[in-house]
């Protein structure tokens, strides 16, 4: 089948819905010769941040001169975004070829009396097959949902990462926070080290599962931590940046030469030029398997500081057995990494436009914290779309200040919340509902432009934030490009 036919095939698989379990994917992969066992892997789960950590770690491996695959979900614009080889999306032709191979085997399974694999299982099998065909050395794999029964949980990784645990997808993961934590901890394998940013009861569960599996565990805030030094803009770079104490670190990570820190372009909005937006991070190790160091991070948002620490910690554990992974590579990767739609900052008509896929209460909290940290005195205009199965009342309570202005719109999903219902929940005076996302964006941009025109000086006192469902921000990013 060609790419268009493969897309039609994937859409037809929606009839099977979400059906957690490993039986179908294991059978499918066995028929393919278990391609997931042909390369090393890292497995990453968590309520929020798992995509960012996956992207950062893949970039570190790439900068280390290692052939690396990356599998993430969902996509913002195209299915090919889910399968990345050395920083590049897989071609439509190769994606279609892989889907064809998998679909033929699915037909064989059905003929044998087995259930037909789900859409996500087909995509996962296709990704594992592509990584084998492309001869990657490592694949960094993001969990789709939960962990224990997720289709990706058929690998034995070099390192497992659990970013954090909060209350989402409870209906699929046991109905409680404890149940969710157990599902996340389900990716832990015997003897495989675990890195986590979880806390509270969730951490206790993860620690218990790690102990049962005799897996070493490294905890953010205990074994390592990170904090932003300060945002970089036109600020000068301290001459001692990058000084590192390595303790008993493996030789592969002992690389003290600081790289020249050049300004990074970050996002653009049609006719406007790029501006420098990046932050400096101090990573402190309290464990002799890791080094302390400073690095420049090209992703904004306070949450990305902790996400970067998890990726850095994972890279350092991999470096113990792979001498190609160096501190120099880690720094280059953090300075170059891009992850669209996650506190992505663009310059547009004299004001800043931020796109963020904060789609649950935890994500909304990190968005609010980042806005308060980077833009405490700015006026805020939101274009916001949320799915109805989220706690949208709680999300609006967290995100919006009384003085903010918000335009509610409709994500492209059958699960989209009614903008009028959101309007009634928002405790702000300046609010409106525009169901068409394109018209909502255009209206928000016009409001931000007019506010900028009224501002004195060279810097606008207004920012425009497009946030909520990934279905929404993927579409808005396409419009802005």
N, C-alpha and C positions, 0 to 999 in steps of 0.2 A: 504493500500500500504506500501511497505518497503521503506527504505531510498532512494535507487537507483530509485525506481519508483516515489517517491516524487520529486526528483531532475528533472527527466524527465518531470513530470507534470509542475513544475515551469518554466522550459525552454520553454515548449510549450505555456505558458501564455505570452511570449514575443510578441506574435502576436497581443495582445491587446495594446502594447506600453505603453506610459505614458499618462494617461487620468485623469487630475486633477478634483477633485470634491468629495463631501462627500456623495452623494446619495447612491452609491453602498455599501460603507463601513458601513454606518449607517444601511442599511437594513440587511447586512450580520451579523453585531454584534447583532442586535435585534433578529435574528433567533437563535443566540448563547446564548441569555439571557443577553446580555450586560456585558461580563466579565470584561471590562475595568472599571466598576463601583464597583468592588468587593475589591479594594485596593486603597490606596492613590497613587498619581502620582506627578511627577515633569516633566514639559514639557520644552524642550530645543531646540532652533533654533539659526540660525546665519549663516553667510557666511563661516566663518572659526572658528574652535575651539569648535564647539558644541559637537563633539564626545569626545574630551578630557575632557570637563566640565562634560559630562554625566558620563564618566568613573570615574572621581575624586569624584563626588557626590555619586555615587553608592558605591564606596569604603569607603567613610565616613560613610554612613548608615550601611554598613556591619560591619565596625569596632565598630559601636555603638551597635552591637548585634541585629540588625534589619534584618529580612529576606527581601532581596531586589532583584528585577529583573531589568535588564538593556536591552534596545532595541536600537540597533544602525544599521547604514547602511552607505556604503556598507560593505561587508566582504572582507578580504584579501585573504582568502584561502577556507573557508567553510561556508555554510549558517548557521551552528550551532554557528558561532561566533556572530551572530546578536542577539541571545537570551541567556543572561547570568543570572544564578541564584546564588546569593551569591559568585560571582567571578568565577563560573565554567560554561563552555559552556553546553548548553542543549545537552543531548545525541541524537544520530541519531535516536534511536527508538522513543523517545518522540517527536522529531521534525516531524518524519514521521507520527506518530499517530495524531498530531495536524493538519498537512496538510491534512490528510485523512478526518478528521471531517469537515474542512473548504471546501474541494473540494466537498463533498457531498451536503453541503448547497449551494455552487455555482451552482451545477447542478439543485437544486430545484429552485433557483432564475431564472435561464434561462428558466426552464419549466414554470415559472409563467410569462414569458415575459420580465424579467428584463435583463439589460446588464450583461455580465459576468464580475466579478471583475478582476482587473489587478493583475499582479504578486505582486506588492508591497502591494496592499490591502489584498491579500491572506496571505502574510507574516506577515503583521501587525495584522490581525485577529488571526493568529496562535499564535503570540507572546502574545497577550492579553489573549488568551485561556490558554496557558501554564502557565502564571503568576497566573491565577485563580486556575488552577489545582494544582499548586505547593504551593498555599496559601501564596504568598508573602504579606508582609505588605505595601511595597512601590514598585513602578516601576518607574524608571527614563527613560523617553522616549525621544529619539532624533528624531526630525523632519526629514523626508526624503528630501523634497524640499519645500522651501518657508515657509509655515505655514498656511495661511488662508484656502487653499483648500487641504492641505496635509492630507493623510489618517489618520495620528495620531491625527488630530485636532478634535477628538471626546471625549476628556477627559476634565474634570474640575480639574486642578491640584491644589496642595497646593501652589506651587510657579511656575512662568513662568520665563524663562531665555532667553534673546536675546543677544548672545555674541557680534556680530558686524554686520554691513551691508556694503557690497561692491558690485560692479557690476558683478554679476554672475547669470546665468539662467534668464536673463532679458526677453528672449522670452517667458518664462513660467510665468513671474511675472510682467507683465505690460509694459515691454520695457524700463523702466527708473529706475534710482536709487530710485526715489520716489515710483514707483510701487513696487520695491523689498522691500523697507522698510514697505510699507503697508501690503504686504504679510507676512513679518516676524512678524509685530505687530498683525497679525490676530490670534495669539495664546493667546493674552491677553483676560482674562475672567473677568466678573464683580466681583469686590471685591478681586481678587486674586493678591497678590503682584508680582511685576515685577522687575527683576534685569537685567541690561544691561551694555554692554561695548561699545555701539554705540556712535557716536558723530555726529556733524554737522546736516545737514538737516534730516538725518535718525533718529537721537535722537529726534528732534523736532516732527517728525511724531509719534514716539513711545510714547513720553510724551503726545501728544494730544489724542491718542487712550487710553492710560492709564487713563487720566482724564475723558474721556467719559465713561469709565467703572468703575469709582470710585475705581481704583486700585492704591495702593501705589507703587511708583517707586523708586528704589535705583540705582544710577548711578555711575559707576566706574569713579574715578577721582574727584568725588564730595562727595558722601556718604562714599566711601571707596576707597582704592588704595593699590597697592602692588608694590614692587621693589625688585630686587635681591640684597642681601647683598654682596655676592661674591660667585664664584663657589667654591665648596668643592672638594678637591682632597686629598692631604696628609696634608692639612692645619689643624691646631688645631682648636677646636671648642671653641668659647668664653664662659667663665664660666657663663655669665649672659644670655645666649641664652634662649629665651622663656619667659622672663619677660613680663608681660602683664598688661595693664590697662583695666579694664572691665567696668568702668563707671556704667551705670544703666542696665547692661546686665542681662538677665534672669539667674536664679540660675543654670540651666542646663549647661551653658557655663562657669561657674566660676570654673575652674579647673586649678590651677596654677602650679601643679607639672610637671616639665620638664622631658620628657622621655630621657633615655640614647640614644644618637645618634650613632648608629653603622653603619659601612660602608656597603653600598648596592652593591651587584653584579648587573651589568646592561648590559645585552646583552653579547653574546659570538659568536665567529666565529671559529668553529671546534676545532682546537688544542690549541687555545690561551686561557689563563686564563682571568678571569674577572678583571676589574679595577673599582675603585670608581668614579662614575660620578653622581653628584647630586648638588643641589644648595640650598642656604639658601634664604628664602623669608621673607620680613618684610611686614606684612599686617597691615595697619593703618585704623582704623575706625573713621569716622566723624559722626556717627549716634549711638544713644543709643540702637539700636537693635542689634548691633554687637560689638565684642571685638577686641582690637588690640593685635596682637601676632606675634611671629616669628615661622616659621616652616621649616622643611627640605623637599624639593621637589625632588622626584625621577625622574621627567621628565625634560629633558634638553630643552633649547630653551627659548629665551626671551618671546615669545608668551605664553609659558606655565605658566609664572609668572602671567600674567593677567588672563589667563584661570583659574588658581588655585584660584585667588581672587574671581572670579564669583562663583566657586563651594563653596568656604568658606562662602561667603555671603549668598548663598542659604541655606547652612547647618545651619547657625546661625538663619535665619528666621524660618526654620523648628524647631529649638531647642526651640523657644519660646513656642511651644505647645507640644513638645515631649522631655521630660527631659532625655531621654536616649542619646541624641546627645550631646556629650561633647567636650570640647576643647581637652582633651586627645585623644579621638577617631579621631578628625580631624587631629591632628598631626601624629598619627600613620598611618592614611590613606594616607596623603600626602607623607610620607616617604616610603610607600610601593607600591603606585599606579604604574601600568604599562599600557601603551597604545602603542601597537606595531606600528611601521612604522611612528611615529611622532617624528622627530629628535632623532631617536633611535641610540645610539652609541655602536659600537662593537669594540673589539680589535681583530686584524687579522694580523698575520705575522709581528708584530712590528709596524704597523701603525693603525690608527683609521679609521673605516668605519662607515659612517652615512647613515641611511635610513630615508627618509622624504617624506611624501605624499603631498608635495607642488604642487598643480595641477591648481592653478589660480594665477593671479597677486598678490593678497593679501597674499596668502600662500608663494609665491616666495619671496616677500618682507620680511616676517618674517624669512624665511630661510636665506636670505642674511644677515639680521641684526644679526641673531644668529651666523652665521659663522664669521662675522666681530668682534663680541663681544668675542666669545670663542677662535677663531683661527685667530687672525688678521694677523699673520705673516706666516701662513702655506701655502705651495703650495697646490693647489686644483685640483683634477681630478674628473670630473663628468661623471656618466653614467645617461643619461637623456632621458626620453620618455614623450611626451606630446600629448594630444588629439587635433585634428585639429580644433575643435570648440572653443578652447581657444585662448586668445590673446597671441600666442606664441612669436611673435616678441617683444612685450612689456615685456614678462616674461624673455626672454633671455637678453634683455637690462638691466633689473633689476639685474639678478642673476650673470652674468659673468663679471669677470675682464679681461682686455686684456691679462694678463699673465696666465690665467687659461687654462686647457686642458679639452676638452669635447668629449665624445663618445655618439653620438645619436643612439637610438635604437627604437624598435617598441613595444608599449604596446599591450597586447592581447585584442584588441577591434576593431570593425569595424570603430570606430571614430578616430583611431590612425593617428597622423600626419606622413607624409613621412619623415624619418630621413634625406634624401637628401635635402628636402626643409628646414628643420631646419638647416642643415649644411650651406646652403646659407645665412641664416639670422644671424648666429652667428658671432659677431664681435671679434673673437679671431683667433689667428694664428694656434694654435694647436687644430685641430678638425678633426673628422672622423665619418663616419656612419657605424654601424654594425647592420643590421636589426634583427638578432637573439639575444634576450635579454641575454641568457645564455652565448653566445660567447662575447657579449659586457661586461658582468660582469667579465668574466674570463680575458679578455684583460685589463680591468681597474685594476683588482687586481694584474695582472702581472706588470703593469706600476707602481702601488703604491709600490709593493714589491721591484722592482728594484730601485726606488727612495729612498726607506728606506735603502737599502743596501749601497747606496752612501753617506748617511748622517753620520755625525760624532756625537759621543755621544750616549746616550741611548734613546733619544726621537727622533722619526721621524719628519722631517720637512714637511711631505706630508700627506694629508688626502684624502680619497676616499668618494665621496658623490653620492649615488644613489637616484634620486629624480624624481618627476613628477607624472604621473597618478597612482592612487591606483591600477589599473590593473597591472601596471608594478611592483611596489614595493612589492605587495603581492606575485607575482611570484618569485622575487629576494629573498625575505625573506625565501621562501620555499627552494630555492637552498642553501642558507647560513645555514639553519638549518640542 
